[in-house]
Amino acid sequence: MTVPTAPLDLSERQRLHVIGVGGPGMSAIAIALAEMGHVVSGSDIRERPELDRVRAAGVTVTVGHARVNVDGCEAITYSTAVPLNNVEIDEASRRGITTLRRAGMLASICAQARSLGVAGTHGKTTTTSMVMLILAEAGLRPSFIVGGDVTDMGTGAQWTGGEWLVVEADESDGTHLELPLFATVLTNVEADHLDHYGDLAAIEDSFDRYLSQVGGPVVVCADDPVCRRLAGIHGAITYGQAADADFRACDLHASQGSYSFTVERNGRLLGDVALPLRGVHNVVNATGAIALAMSIGISFEACARALARFGGVARRFDIRGTDGGATLVDDYAHIPSEIAAVLAAARGSGDGWRRVIAVFQPNRFNRMVTLSPEYRDSFVDADLVVLTEIFASGTTPIPGVTGKLVVNAVLDAHPDTRVAWLPRRHDLIEFIGRELRDGDVCISMGCGDIASFPEEVLEWRALSPTRNR
C-alpha cells in the first residue's frame, strides 16, 4: 500500500492564493485554509453570491485576474476550470511560487488531520454530509470539505482544528487518487467524466487504485456491481440492501417525504433509523455513513440521532416553492442512475403527488455524444418528461449532438412516454408554467444553469394571467 503524500506543509501559517475561488470546490478550500489560520486571497472572473461567504471567512477576494494578485504568495492553487494560460498562474510560475492544482491543495489540507473520504460516481455530497454530522453528534468536532452546502451548517466547509476531517473525494479530475486518507466509503462506480478517463474500464481502475491507497477501514456498497467486485479484492466492509452486506438496510417504510428503516450488522439488529429524506438511494447512503462511522468506533445510537436530524444538502431534492398545489424541486442529478433514483424517490415518497414531471438539462457535449443512449430508462417514473438543450460546461459543440439525442433514446425504448423537446429556455419556462396543476411535483435536474429554473417558473406564473389554474 502506498499512501499519497501532501505536496505542501500547511502546519505553519502561509500566504496563499486561490484562483477560481467562486466555484463550489475552490470556495470550500479557501474557507478551510482561512479557518486554519492562513492568509488567503482569491480571484474569480465575475461577482457571484458564493463570494460573500468566502469573504465572511476572512478571504480577500478580487473580481478579475491580474498578475499583482499573487504578490507575496508562498503558494497558489487553481480550479481545473481555470486555463493554464491564466495570468496569475503564469506570474506564479515566472516568480517560482509553488503552484498546485485543486487536488494538491486538498491533499495538503487532508494531511493535517485524520481524513475520511467519501468517493463514488454519485451520492458523495450527501454521504459526506451524513458522516460529518454523525461525527459531530459523537462529539468529535470534525472539520469538513463538501461539494455542496450542508443545510444544517449553511456552508460546504469548516475547519475546527479537531482530529478528524471528512472530505468529498472527487474523481472528476483524479483528485481522489491524490488524497492521503485514513478511511473511506465508496458509494458506486459508473461511467462519467469520460473526457478525463476515456472509458469505464479506466474509471474502475482508478477506484481500484484509490482503495489500495487507504490506510484504514474501506467501506464499499454491495448493491453496486463494480463496487462489489472491488470489495472482494480489497477485503472491504460492505453495506446496502444486498442480503450478504455487512451493514444491511431492512424493513424500509416511506411516509410524507421521509424513510424509516432498520439496520443489521452481520445479521444482528443494530436498531431503527428515521431519515427525513426521500428515496431508497438516501437510505443506502445513510447505511454507508453508519458503516464508516461505526468502523472508527462511533456508536449506532449516535449515528441514528444524527441522521434523524439530517437537513439534507443544497440541490439534492431541494424543494424551491409551491404554487397552485404544484411543488417545484431542484436536483443536481445529471447521470442516468441519479435521475432514475430521484424520480423513484418522488414516486414512492409518500407525499401524495399525483403527477411527476421531469425536466432535464443534459450537460457537456462530449458526455452526451457517448452517454445519451444510457438515459433511455432514466425517466420511467415520470408522467411527463421535458428535455432541453445541452449545457456546454466549457465543452465545444459537436455537430449533430443536441439534447434531442436524449429524447430519441427515451422514445426508442419507451415510445408511449409523453416527452416534450424544448431547447429554448423561454419556451421551457412557459410550457411548464402552463402545464403545472394541483398535485404535481416538477423536478428540474442537471448541473448547469437549470438550478434557477424553479424560480423562473414561479415568477412566470406570478406574472401570467393565462397560466393553467
C-alpha positions in Angstrom: 0.0 0.0 0.0 1.3 3.4 -1.0 -0.4 6.4 0.7 -0.2 9.7 -1.3 1.8 12.4 0.4 0.9 16.1 0.7 2.8 18.5 -1.7 2.6 21.4 0.8 3.1 21.6 4.5 0.2 23.6 6.0 1.3 23.2 9.6 2.8 26.8 9.5 1.0 30.0 8.6 1.4 30.9 4.9 0.2 33.4 2.4 -1.9 31.5 -0.1 -4.0 32.5 -3.2 -7.0 30.6 -4.7 -7.8 31.1 -8.4 -11.4 30.4 -9.3 -12.4 31.0 -5.7 -16.2 31.3 -6.5 -16.6 27.7 -7.6 -18.0 25.2 -5.0 -14.8 23.2 -4.7 -12.4 26.1 -4.6 -14.6 28.2 -2.2 -14.6 25.3 0.2 -10.8 25.1 0.0 -10.4 28.8 0.5 -12.7 28.8 3.6 -10.9 25.8 5.1 -7.5 27.4 4.6 -8.6 30.7 6.1 -10.0 29.0 9.1 -6.8 27.1 9.5 -5.1 30.5 10.1 -3.5 31.1 6.7 -3.6 34.5 5.0 -5.8 33.7 2.0 -6.8 35.7 -1.1 -8.8 34.6 -4.1 -9.9 35.7 -7.5 -12.7 34.9 -9.9 -13.8 36.2 -13.3 -17.2 37.5 -12.0 -19.0 38.5 -8.9 -21.3 35.8 -7.6 -23.2 35.1 -4.3 -20.8 32.4 -3.1 -18.1 35.1 -2.8 -19.8 36.8 0.1 -19.4 33.6 2.1 -15.8 33.4 1.2 -15.2 37.0 2.2 -17.0 36.3 5.5 -14.4 33.6 6.3 -11.7 36.3 6.0 -10.6 35.7 2.4 -9.6 38.8 0.4 -11.5 38.4 -2.9 -10.7 40.1 -6.2 -13.1 40.0 -9.1 -10.9 39.7 -12.2 -7.5 38.1 -12.7 -4.3 40.2 -12.5 -0.6 39.4 -12.0 -0.5 41.6 -8.9 -2.9 39.2 -7.2 -0.1 36.8 -6.4 2.2 39.3 -4.8 3.7 38.0 -1.6 2.2 34.5 -2.1 4.1 31.4 -0.9 1.7 29.1 -2.9 -1.3 29.3 -5.3 -3.9 26.8 -6.2 -6.3 26.8 -9.1 -9.5 25.1 -10.2 -9.5 22.7 -13.2 -11.8 25.2 -14.9 -9.1 27.8 -15.0 -7.0 27.7 -18.2 -3.3 27.2 -17.7 -2.5 30.4 -19.6 -4.3 32.4 -16.8 -2.1 35.4 -16.0 -2.0 34.6 -12.3 -0.8 31.0 -12.9 1.8 32.4 -15.4 3.0 35.0 -13.0 3.3 32.5 -10.2 5.3 30.2 -12.5 7.6 33.1 -13.5 8.3 34.0 -9.9 8.9 30.4 -8.8 5.9 30.4 -6.5 4.6 26.9 -5.6 1.6 26.2 -7.9 -0.9 23.4 -7.0 -3.9 22.1 -8.8 -7.0 21.8 -6.6 -6.2 18.2 -5.8 -2.8 19.1 -4.5 -4.1 21.8 -2.1 -6.9 19.5 -0.9 -4.3 16.7 -0.3 -2.3 19.2 1.8 -5.3 20.0 3.9 -6.2 16.3 4.3 -2.6 15.7 5.7 -3.4 18.0 8.6 -6.0 15.6 10.1 -7.2 12.0 10.2 -9.1 12.2 6.9 -12.2 10.3 6.0 -13.0 10.3 2.3 -16.3 9.7 0.5 -15.9 8.6 -3.1 -18.1 7.4 -5.9 -19.8 8.5 -9.1 -22.8 9.9 -7.2 -24.1 10.2 -3.7 -20.8 11.7 -2.4 -22.0 15.0 -1.2 -25.0 13.6 0.7 -23.0 10.8 2.3 -20.1 13.1 3.2 -22.5 15.4 4.9 -24.1 12.5 6.8 -20.7 11.2 8.0 -19.7 14.7 9.2 -22.9 15.2 11.2 -22.6 11.8 12.8 -19.0 12.6 13.9 -20.3 16.0 15.3 -23.1 14.2 17.2 -20.4 11.9 18.7 -18.6 15.0 20.0 -15.6 14.6 17.6 -15.7 18.2 16.2 -14.9 17.2 12.6 -13.7 19.6 10.0 -15.3 19.1 6.6 -14.9 19.9 2.9 -18.0 19.0 0.9 -19.0 19.7 -2.7 -22.3 21.4 -1.7 -23.7 23.4 1.1 -24.8 21.2 4.1 -28.2 22.6 5.1 -27.6 22.0 8.8 -24.3 24.1 8.7 -25.1 26.7 6.0 -21.7 26.1 4.4 -19.7 23.5 2.4 -16.5 23.8 4.5 -15.4 24.3 8.1 -12.0 23.8 9.8 -12.4 23.1 13.6 -8.9 22.0 14.4 -10.2 18.7 15.6 -8.7 15.3 15.0 -11.0 14.4 12.1 -11.6 15.8 8.6 -14.5 14.5 6.4 -13.8 15.2 2.7 -15.6 14.5 -0.6 -13.1 12.6 -2.7 -13.9 13.8 -6.2 -13.0 11.6 -9.1 -13.8 14.0 -12.0 -10.1 15.0 -12.5 -8.4 12.3 -10.5 -8.4 14.2 -7.2 -9.4 11.1 -5.2 -6.1 9.4 -6.1 -4.0 12.2 -4.5 -5.7 12.4 -1.1 -3.9 10.9 2.0 -6.9 9.2 3.7 -7.3 7.2 6.9 -10.6 5.5 5.8 -13.2 5.8 3.0 -16.7 5.0 1.7 -17.1 4.1 -1.9 -20.8 4.6 -3.0 -20.8 3.4 -6.6 -18.8 3.3 -9.9 -20.4 4.2 -13.2 -19.5 5.8 -16.5 -18.9 9.5 -16.1 -16.1 12.1 -16.8 -15.2 10.2 -19.9 -13.3 13.3 -21.1 -10.8 12.6 -18.3 -10.8 8.7 -18.3 -11.8 7.7 -21.8 -13.8 4.6 -20.8 -15.5 2.8 -17.9 -12.5 0.5 -17.5 -10.2 3.4 -16.7 -12.7 4.7 -14.1 -12.9 1.3 -12.5 -9.1 1.1 -12.4 -8.9 4.5 -10.7 -11.2 3.4 -7.9 -9.2 0.1 -7.6 -6.1 2.1 -7.0 -7.9 4.5 -4.8 -9.0 1.8 -2.4 -5.5 0.3 -2.4 -4.1 3.6 -1.0 -6.4 3.9 2.0 -4.7 3.0 5.3 -7.7 2.2 7.5 -11.2 0.9 7.0 -12.6 0.6 3.5 -16.4 0.6 3.3 -18.0 -0.3 -0.1 -21.6 -0.5 -1.4 -22.6 -4.1 -2.0 -25.5 -3.1 -4.2 -23.3 -1.8 -7.0 -21.8 -4.5 -9.2 -18.4 -2.8 -9.7 -18.1 -1.9 -6.0 -19.0 -5.4 -5.1 -16.1 -6.7 -7.2 -13.7 -4.2 -5.7 -14.9 -5.1 -2.2 -13.8 -8.7 -2.7 -10.3 -7.5 -3.9 -9.8 -5.2 -1.0 -11.4 -7.1 1.8 -13.9 -4.2 2.3 -16.7 -3.8 4.8 -19.9 -3.8 2.7 -23.2 -2.0 3.1 -26.5 -1.7 1.3 -29.7 -3.7 0.7 -27.9 -6.8 -0.5 -28.7 -9.9 1.6 -25.0 -10.5 2.3 -24.0 -6.9 3.1 -22.2 -6.5 6.4 -24.3 -3.4 7.2 -27.8 -4.0 5.7 -30.8 -1.6 5.5 -34.0 -3.6 6.0 -37.7 -3.1 6.5 -38.0 0.2 4.7 -41.1 2.4 5.0 -41.7 5.7 3.2 -44.1 8.3 4.6 -44.5 12.0 3.8 -41.1 12.6 2.5 -39.1 10.5 5.0 -38.0 6.9 5.5 -37.8 4.7 8.5 -35.7 1.5 8.3 -33.7 -0.9 10.5 -30.0 -1.7 10.2 -28.5 -5.1 10.7 -24.8 -5.8 11.1 -23.8 -9.3 10.0 -27.4 -10.4 10.7 -27.6 -8.8 14.1 -30.1 -6.0 14.6 -28.5 -2.7 15.5 -31.7 -0.6 15.7 -34.0 1.8 13.9 -33.3 4.9 11.8 -35.8 7.7 11.0 -34.3 9.5 8.0 -36.1 12.8 6.9 -35.2 12.3 3.3 -36.9 10.9 0.2 -35.5 8.0 -1.8 -34.2 4.5 -1.2 -30.8 5.8 -2.5 -30.6 8.0 0.5 -31.4 5.1 2.8 -28.4 3.3 1.3 -26.3 6.5 1.6 -27.2 6.6 5.3 -26.3 3.0 5.8 -22.9 3.6 4.3 -22.3 6.6 6.6 -23.3 4.4 9.6 -20.9 1.6 8.4 -17.9 4.1 8.2 -18.7 5.8 11.5 -19.0 2.5 13.4 -15.8 1.3 11.8 -14.0 4.1 13.6 -15.7 3.4 16.9 -18.8 5.6 16.9 -22.0 4.0 18.4 -25.0 3.2 16.4 -27.1 5.4 18.7 -25.1 8.4 17.8 -25.5 7.6 14.1 -29.3 7.3 14.4 -29.6 10.5 16.4 -27.6 12.5 13.8 -29.5 11.0 10.8 -32.8 11.8 12.4 -32.0 15.5 12.2 -30.3 15.5 8.8 -31.5 18.5 6.9 -30.0 17.5 3.5 -27.8 19.2 1.0 -28.4 22.1 -1.4 -29.6 21.0 -4.8 -30.5 17.5 -3.6 -34.3 17.2 -3.9 -34.4 20.8 -2.9 -38.0 22.0 -2.7 -37.9 25.6 -4.0 -41.5 26.5 -3.8 -45.2 25.7 -4.3 -47.9 27.4 -6.4 -51.5 26.4 -7.1 -50.9 23.0 -5.4 -47.8 22.2 -7.5 -44.4 21.7 -6.0 -41.2 22.7 -7.7 -38.0 20.8 -6.9 -34.4 21.3 -7.9 -31.9 18.5 -8.0 -28.3 18.1 -9.2 -28.9 14.7 -10.8 -27.3 14.6 -14.2 -26.3 11.0 -14.9 -28.8 8.2 -15.7 -28.9 6.3 -12.4 -29.1 9.6 -10.4 -32.1 10.7 -12.4 -33.8 7.4 -12.0 -33.2 7.4 -8.3 -34.6 11.0 -7.9 -37.8 10.2 -9.8 -38.3 6.9 -8.0 -37.9 8.9 -4.7 -40.6 11.3 -5.8 -42.9 8.5 -6.9 -42.5 6.5 -3.7 -42.1 9.3 -1.2 -45.5 9.1 0.4 -46.1 12.8 -0.3 -49.3 12.0 -2.3 -48.2 13.7 -5.5 -50.4 12.7 -8.4 -48.1 13.5 -11.3 -44.3 13.5 -11.5 -42.9 15.9 -14.1 -39.2 15.6 -15.0 -37.3 18.5 -16.6 -33.8 17.6 -17.6 -30.9 19.7 -18.9 -28.2 17.5 -20.4 -24.6 18.5 -19.6 -21.4 18.6 -21.8 -21.4 17.8 -25.5 -18.6 15.2 -25.1 -20.6 13.4 -22.4 -23.8 13.3 -24.5 -22.1 12.0 -27.6 -21.3 8.8 -25.8 -23.7 8.5 -22.9 -27.0 9.7 -24.4 -28.3 6.2 -25.1 -27.8 5.4 -21.4 -30.7 7.7 -20.5 -33.3 5.5 -22.1 -34.7 4.1 -18.9 -34.0 7.0 -16.6 -37.4 8.6 -16.8 -39.8 5.6 -16.3 -41.2 7.0 -13.0 -42.2 10.3 -14.7 -45.6 11.1 -16.1 -44.2 13.8 -18.3 -40.6 14.2 -19.5 -39.3 17.6 -20.7 -35.9 17.8 -22.3 -34.0 21.0 -23.1 -30.7 21.8 -24.8 -27.2 20.7 -23.6 -25.5 23.0 -21.2 -21.9 23.2 -22.5 -20.0 23.5 -19.2 -17.0 24.7 -21.2 -17.1 21.9 -23.8 -17.1 22.5 -27.6 -20.3 21.9 -29.6 -20.3 18.8 -31.7 -22.3 18.7 -35.0 -25.5 16.7 -34.5 -25.0 16.4 -30.7 -28.0 18.1 -29.0 -30.4 17.3 -26.2 -32.6 15.7 -28.9 -30.3 12.6 -28.6 -31.8 12.0 -25.1 -35.3 12.5 -26.4 -34.6 9.9 -29.1 -33.2 7.4 -26.6 -36.2 7.7 -24.3 -38.7 7.3 -27.1 -36.9 4.5 -28.8 -37.1 2.5 -25.5 -40.5 3.8 -24.3 -42.5 5.0 -27.3 -45.6 5.7 -25.2 -43.8 8.2 -22.9 -45.1 11.7 -23.1 -41.9 13.7 -24.0 -41.6 17.4 -24.9 -38.4 18.8 -26.5 -37.9 22.5 -25.8 -34.4 23.7 -26.5 -35.1 27.4 -25.8 -35.3 28.5 -22.2 -38.3 30.8 -22.5 -40.3 28.1 -24.2 -39.4 25.7 -21.5 -40.5 28.1 -18.7 -43.8 28.9 -20.4 -44.6 25.3 -21.1 -44.1 24.2 -17.5 -45.7 27.3 -16.2 -48.9 26.5 -18.2 -48.7 22.7 -17.5 -48.4 22.6 -13.8 -51.6 21.9 -11.8 -52.6 20.9 -8.3 -50.9 17.6 -7.1 -47.9 17.9 -9.5 -44.3 17.7 -8.5 -42.0 19.2 -11.1 -38.3 18.1 -10.7 -35.8 20.1 -12.7 -32.4 18.3 -12.9 -28.9 18.9 -14.2 -25.6 20.5 -13.2 -25.9 23.6 -15.4 -27.9 26.8 -15.2 -31.1 24.7 -14.7 -30.6 25.4 -11.0 -32.6 28.6 -11.3 -35.4 27.1 -13.2 -38.0 26.7 -10.4 -37.7 30.4 -9.5 -38.1 31.3 -13.2 -41.3 29.2 -13.4 -42.7 30.6 -10.2 -42.0 34.2 -11.5 -43.7 33.4 -14.8 -46.8 32.0 -13.1 -47.0 35.0 -10.8 -47.0 37.4 -13.8 -49.0 35.4 -16.3 -52.8 35.8 -16.4 -53.2 32.8 -18.7 -51.5 30.2 -16.6 -53.2 26.8 -16.1 -55.3 27.1 -12.9 
